[in-house]
Each structure stands twice: as C-alpha cells, then as structure tokens.
C-alpha cells in the first residue's frame, strides 16, 4: 500500500497504489506544461490502464487543472464526481460558467468543458458518489488484500441542502444561480477514508466543517466510532479553520500520525496560519507541502520539479519562498 500526496502549488493531488497493483487518483495538479499527477504515475511505474478511478473532489482550479489530460490518459478509469452534481446541474454549471468570472484565472472553465466532453464521449465513465459509497475494492475484485476506500462526504444532508439552495437560486434567475454554484462548490467536496488492515488514513478534499449536524463531526460520530487514531491525515481545505473538527483532531496522535497540509496557492500569507498551527499544536509529524509564491521570479518558479516536504515549525520560522512539496508515505 502506497500513498503519494502532491502539493506543487498551485494545486494538489493524491495517488493511491494498492497491493494488487491497481491505483486511484484524487484530483490533479499541473503547473505550466507539467502535469505532476501524470508524472508521478510514471515515476511510480503505474500504467494508466491500472488506474480504476480519477476522483474529482470538487471543481476548484487548484484541484482540477490538468484533470482532462489525466482522464484522457486513463481510458479505463471511471471519472468520479459528487452525486450532488447531477447531470442536469453539471450541464447547467458548464453552460453558465464563463472566462469573465474568477474561475477564468487559470482557464478552469476550459478544463471543466474538456472533462465534460470526455464524459459525453464515454458516458459510462461517469461515476457519482456520496456518503458511504465504496471506491475500493471494486465488485468481484479478488486481488484486494484487506484494503478499502470509502467516501465520507458529501453527506446526504449536505447534498439535499445544496440541491434545494440551487433550485431556489435557479428560480431567482440565472445570475443568482451561477453565483451560488461558483461560491458553494466546497459544499459538495468529496473526502475519503482509506482502511488497510486495522489502520486508517483520512484523505480530506476541501470539505468544510461548518455545521456539525451534517459535516465532519457528524461523519466521525456516526460512522467512525471504532477508530482510535489515524496513521495519516491529509488535512482538509488546506488547513483552513473552516475545516477544523475536534473529532478529527482527537484521532491525530501527537507522536505518530503523519499530517500533510497542501497550501492555498495564492501566496498572499504565511502558511500554515496561526490558527492551523494552534489546531495542530503538539503534533510532531505535521508537514506543509508548498510551492513558490506566485510573485516569485520565473527561474524560481521553474524549480518546482524538485519536490520536498517541510516540517511546519521550520516553515513558520522562515516564512519565505519555499520549494514545491510532495510527501511519499509507504503505508502498510
């Protein structure tokens, strides 16, 4: 069992390699002409035909840039999106998004349209998921060796609220409905839990813990009671305080749990924030994966090929320009 977290700003992605040789990608990371997720698959010796799923946690630029290239390469893989984004909602979103919006800053509009074109050409590749959907092992997969990947969010309650609010916005007019889609895609973000043997890893997308009745707190209380700790945590929503969940924090063992934070890619403030540092206070194996600030010179930006991982205390002291980040976690 092998997990790679890619945090080459702007963007983040995960690759899961199972003992049977199958793989799952979560989101995609691309800078310039370099698709870091595709490159990592090749570095790990994973053939594209071995990829079972290309998971899209949500449709923000730092999670989907390069996804159309990845999906085009992994022709056998299902393309996973949250089932709150029904076909009609997804079509509506693609039709109303425009390059004049904030989404146009890295041509994410065209990325969404290219993904949609792939799905139109291969409709059976679309695989929608929500709370407690299973991504691994697939049905009748005899090679699975005690490993599983289960979707935790979006919860049923969150999905229902998203669709109800969207229906209300559509009734109010196109502009309001588009604005709702643009500002609330985190509502539907996928996050997963990986189980291997009797150990667990938390793989958060950009899910936010804004309402305990249907967010991470509820998920942990409802479905994850047997857990005593996580071996690995990809902290949700770039370590933002909107994702803080004490149920999750209590499962981070201060001595042993590896915590990875992928940065918000704008480079406007030091990462992690003081709130995040306080939230993780005492965790000895917490790391930030970060790239050069957007304002760095071109020669500095081009050094992103060198992947490193930096402990949070070191980054907090330097507060400067750092190189790109990648954590390799050999699990099992």
Protein Blocks (a to p, Z undefined) as FASTA:
>chain_A
ZZddddbdeddddddddfkopacdedjddehjbcfklmmmmmnopafklpmbdcdfbacf
klmgoklmmmmmmmmbccdddfklgfklmmmmmmmpcfkbmklmnommmmmmmmmmmmmm
mmmlpccddehiafbdcehilkbghiacddfbdcfklmmmmmmmmmmmmmnojklmmmmm
mmmmmmmpccddddehjbccdddfkbccfbfklmmklmmmmmmmmpgbdfbdcdehhhpa
klgcfklmmmmcfklmccdddddfklpaccddfklmmmmgoiabbccdddddfkbcfklm
mmmmpccdddfklmmmnopacddddddddeZZ
